[in-house]
Amino acid sequence: MTATAQLAAPPHEEALLPVYRRAPLEIARGEGVYVYDPDGRAYLDFVSGIAVNALGYGDDGIRAVIDGALSSGVLHASNLYHTAPARALATALVERSFASKVFFCNSGAEANEGAFKFARRWALTQGGAGKHEILALRGSFHGRLFASLAATDRPSYRAPFRPLAGGVGIVERDVSALDIALNPETVAALIVEPVQGEGGVRVLDSDFLRALREMTRSRGVALIFDEVQCGLGRTGYLFAYERYGVAPDLLTLAKPLAGGLPMGAVLLNEHIASAIRPGDHATTFGGGPLVASVALHVLERVSDAAFLAGVRERGQWLGQQLRAVATRTGRVRAVRGVGYMWGIDVTMPASEVVSAALEEGLLVCTAGEHTVRLLPPLVTTREELAQGLGILERILS
Ligand SMILES: Cc1ncc(COP(=O)(O)O)c(C=O)c1O
């Protein structure tokens, strides 16, 4: 064997840490709501990079903003200095939400870890060091870092990494269980996904969320909504909490925020924010000028009233069609969802449906063993939704 041959690059997967079970598809490019493999075969994308690519692929607006941001020459400045894009984005988020302050970071798990720290910092001022517990709900997914993993109800994700972060517990999705668990002396915060994504696309009940709001408020416990997956237009509302008429004290965002670039955010109300001091938290990259410029553009697009009305209207239609597919095929036990976020419980392993769909040119993903999850880009038209539904029905039949 020649030296050159020995130095030749290994097949690319060999150098990647094998933490992912990847589908047999290489994505080479994207346009609209389709991605293409290196041979040019098209796939209709009902995954959106797991609820990230809300505006689809090759969006002209995002491209123009990136070009403009690049022309400044400053991709990164650090948080030692002021930058206009982060300021403008924070202002836009505050204007559109319950929040009075925003912290930027780089991912969903990081946003939740930040929210936990802010809630604990606030709780320290309210009840002393004993008021530090963070509670999460059965079926929750909040990320894979230490505290966010401790708040994630997936035994297989947790088991190899014990001991998990302390002072974080899981409670049943049940008002009487929460009534017992929400001890005002010991609990700093309760974190909730208004629509549980990874846990099977479970749209939490309005009365349940209202009861949680009432209980947390009266007991001085911070309520955190994790809208990493269900936020920024996916439910047909800019924030999922608007659909319920229940505002949290803190809210976390990530996935679609910067149009496919990594970015997370924590939104805080005035009460929580007033407890935070310089030095309490930090991250090198958070809110850099490139990602913040793109995020401001995405936010303006997805908060447009007509855009959101379209997601609500087509999302409702998608739900009706999925229920009709369930009836016609007899292979679907339940249909759950809202907006452009749907889960169907299938009678076979969900991974079989995902594989069969891939072969037919449709990308879908799972949310648990028997739930197939649909997260189309928010710009997907009714015709494109119908095309995906047709493929899904063929597979299920
Ligand atoms: C609701 C929710 N929270 C947090 C996360 C973690 O986000 P990230 O993968 O960006 O750390 C996810 C990711 O799927 C999520 O769906």
The ligand as an SDF file (V2000), in Angstrom:
LIG
                    3D

 16 16  0  0  0  0  0  0  0  0999 V2000
  -38.8200   21.0360   23.3060 C   0  0  0  0  0  0  0  0  0  0  0  0
  -37.3330   20.9330   23.1220 C   0  0  0  0  0  0  0  0  0  0  0  0
  -36.5160   21.4840   24.0250 N   0  0  0  0  0  0  0  0  0  0  0  0
  -35.1900   21.4350   23.8920 C   0  0  0  0  0  0  0  0  0  0  0  0
  -34.6010   20.7900   22.8290 C   0  0  0  0  0  0  0  0  0  0  0  0
  -33.1140   20.7320   22.7130 C   0  0  0  0  0  0  0  0  0  0  0  0
  -32.6840   21.5540   21.6810 O   0  0  0  0  0  0  0  0  0  0  0  0
  -31.2090   21.4060   21.0850 P   0  0  0  0  0  0  0  0  0  0  0  0
  -31.1800   20.0980   20.3430 O   0  0  0  0  0  0  0  0  0  0  0  0
  -31.0520   22.5990   20.1900 O   0  0  0  0  0  0  0  0  0  0  0  0
  -30.2730   21.4240   22.2440 O   0  0  0  0  0  0  0  0  0  0  0  0
  -35.4120   20.1920   21.8530 C   0  0  0  0  0  0  0  0  0  0  0  0
  -34.8070   19.4630   20.7200 C   0  0  0  0  0  0  0  0  0  0  0  0
  -35.4190   18.6490   20.0780 O   0  0  0  0  0  0  0  0  0  0  0  0
  -36.8130   20.2560   22.0080 C   0  0  0  0  0  0  0  0  0  0  0  0
  -37.6440   19.6900   21.1150 O   0  0  0  0  0  0  0  0  0  0  0  0
  1  2  1  0
  2  3  1  0
  2 15  2  0
  3  4  2  0
  4  5  1  0
  5  6  1  0
  5 12  2  0
  6  7  1  0
  7  8  1  0
  8  9  2  0
  8 10  1  0
  8 11  1  0
 12 13  1  0
 12 15  1  0
 13 14  2  0
 15 16  1  0
M  END
$$$$
